[in-house]
Amino acid sequence: MWLKHLLTVCGEELKKTVSDTGVLVFFLVVPLLYPLLYAYLYGQEVVHEVPVVAVDDCRSALSREFLRKSDATPDLKIISYCSDMEEARDLMHRHKAYGLIQIPSEFQKTIEDGHQATVNLYCDMSGLLYYKALLSGCTMVSLDMNKDIQIQRLAGLSDRELEVQTMPIENEYVTMFNPANGFQGFLIPAVLILVLQQTMVLGVSMIAGTEYEKRRKGKLVLGGEYTNPIVVLGGKAMAYLLIYALVSAYVLCIVPELFHMPQLWHGTTLFAFMVPFLLSCVFFSMTLSFFVKDRESCFLLFVFVSVPLIFMSGISWPTSNMPAVWRYLAQIFPSTHAVNGFCRINTSGALIGDVLPEFRKLWILSGVYFMTALLNYIKHYRSNRAPELIEKLKAERRMLRAKVRERLTR
Amino acid sequence: MLNREKGVLAIAFREIGRMMSRPLYGLSMILAPLFCYVFFTTLMKEGLPQELPAGVVDEDNSSVSRNIIRNLDSYQQTGIIRQYSNFAEARNAMQKGEIYGFFYIPRGLEHDASSSQQPTISIYTNSTYLIPSSLLYRDMKTMAIMAAAGVGRQVLFARGANMDQAMGFLQPIQMDMHALGNPYLNYSVYLSNTMLPAVLVLMVLMITCFSIHTELKDETSKEWMDMAGGNVLKAVSGKLLPQTLLFILMAAIYLVILYGILDFPHENGFWPMLLASVMLILASQGFAVFIASAIPSLRWSLSLCTLWGVLSIPISGFSFPVMGMPVALQALSYLFPLRYYFLIYVDQALNGIPMFYSAWFYVALMLFMLMPLIDIWMLKKTAYKYTYLE
């Protein structure tokens, strides 16, 4: 009997979703398109050819070599050679250039004398990536030129000897799990998870808000005839899970594929991890949806939360350096654990054993939010029945009064 | 004009009543921005993350390698939390998220370096966490070069060179980096300055659109228009007036937090930023009124305003520069008020250059304020004959 009710509630909820374009936008259109937009936005991963200006006060062979080589790096592009700093600064102020390379007049002489010469770099700090490009571009050139200068001085040694002389200990850098070391590989996995959670919260709240409005206008809403709150809760949750099983398969597996992002997940691990994530999201959404009193207020209440949430996940500012308050607050959102888990599953091929802490916390959240959602439903049904109870009481009282009056007239 | 039944002021008072009647307004106009202000400014109060958890694999275990590790740990941004006995263990710790990166010193480093065999030190970072990863990389790279220079210097000293000569030989050209306006690479300067206004803009866009369209939904739009004597401009400006004042107050609060309390760079003083913030709010309201008039459906216009508000964060270009985006998005970025605010902030607060350079950005914000003039007549039409669609 209850199973039939469960399936009916689930079916009704699915029907409601499909027929409501507002909810469909949240459940399908946003998850379908928003990740694509983001991936497109950060598609180039890093900035190349940052425009810079050069002021060459030395005008020597070495200074020209330095500038020529800087221009040739993929990071930088010299857009203009200025005669003085004034002119260069003006170009920076006009946002034509984001960096300035200044070579002092005694540059070549200092090097020829065997001392250390300095190149001055000035960087516009409106974006950290300009800084990174300018510094890494010029460092690359200086390392390269340093080697040449040393080799000239050590004429007579073999190539191998030279190399050892100039660099007795070599170093290498391996950026793991995000080979391009770029924005896409770092931000997109977090955005994908957040899109899933937030669209679900918004969609479920919109459904709840609509029902609340209808009830206020005295229209009958499904669920009233099923008095068992667990059945109603379960039926609705089942409907949302069905939708999101498909949506998350698209968002987490197909979107990264479309943009050739690193994907190292193992099917079983990803599946096992998504179960508690989706469950906790569903019950989290259903809990929150009780605060929504009309159809559109979910926008105002929940959209802005995405912004702090992405930071709480620790993907940008490291968790280890957050104030304790925010670290603890972050724990109550499914997205925090899911972002960290998914990042490792997706980009570093972690197995379920490697993400055990997150996996457990998601199950705990699922349990907690199931209880809060259930409590809300129980309360809700009690208050929903209240008018009927009052009606019943009133009717009884009326009967009683009638009887008394009858007796009195007799 | 100034009677209590009609006119701009009457509508403004009516709007105050409407705003007070629902906690939703207070929540989203005051509490939500305040929460974000506190969140972002306290989250990154360190400026640059200190003592990031990192690991070391020291297979050499010599005096040279121990020295490297000790020096590395003394860097402010790097905190060596553990030594791992082999590569696999360290990689595993990184995969579990215990450390953001590790330094690998191979067996025989000291021996190979002093016998001219050129050993290699390896740096591994988890670049899924871009900020900690690049900071650790910076420290580790410096350390690796220093270690090499240390060995090289010893060889040169042994040959009788002094310090100046040794450095002149090892590093003939060095870089002197001047990070204009933000010399300590403070992340909070670089994020909070845009994040706080961005959240406020999102709220302005949504509230403006929401409050106009709820008139239609509640079927009070006729009454509202009648109070303005059928003048839609009066109706809208009366309605938005109390909101504008409240939002300007909220903007003043973030300005005080950023430039007063935290004392972030504000080279040209407080006033250019106050002007920019006030204009940003008016521009966002203008944009939202334009959308609300053009699309006679609460949900669709609110959806578009929300999308605009959320999208303005990445597209303003404060984290990933606009010039690195696809051309289509570069063109789109001109349509976001926050983009101009960000450009003004860079000029006026961070770099402190003459106002004349930023003039066009202020003009652009002004154009957003005028946007409703294009289509506000449509709003009047809908206000008189509208039925709410779900």
Interface residues (C-beta under 8 A of the other chain):
Chain A: D20 G22 V25 L37 Y38 Y40 L41 Y42 G43 Q44 V46 V47 H48 V50 F66 H93 R94 H95 I111 D113 G114 H115 Q116 A117 T118 V119 N120 L121 Y122 C123 D124 M125 S126 G127 L128 L129 Y130 Y131 K132 L134 L135 C138 T139 S142 M145 N146 I149 Q150 R153 E161 E163 V164 Q165 T166 M167 P168 I169 E170 N171 E172 Y173 V174 T175 M176 F177 N178 P179 N181 F183 G185 F186 L187 P189 T210 K293 R295 E296 S297 F299 L300 L301 V303 F304 S306 V307 P308 F311 G314 I315 S316 W317 P318 S320 N321 M322 P323 V325 W326 N340 C343 R344 T347 S348 G349 A350 D354
Chain B: L24 L27 S28 A32 F35 C36 F39 F40 T42 L43 M44 K45 E46 P49 Q50 E51 L52 P53 R91 N92 M94 Q95 K96 G97 Y100 L109 A113 S116 Q117 Q118 P119 T120 I121 S122 I123 Y124 T125 N126 S127 T128 Y129 L130 I131 P132 S133 S134 Y137 K141 A144 I145 A147 A148 V151 G152 V155 D164 Q165 M167 G168 F169 L170 Q171 P172 I173 Q174 M175 D176 M177 H178 A179 L180 G181 N182 L185 Y187 Y190 M195 A198 V199 L202 M203 M206 I207 F210 H213 T214 K217 L298 R299 L302 S303 T306 G309 V310 L311 I313 P314 I315 G317 F318 S319 F320 P321 M323 G324 M325 P326 L329 F342 L343 V346 D347 L350 N351 I353 P354 Y357 E390
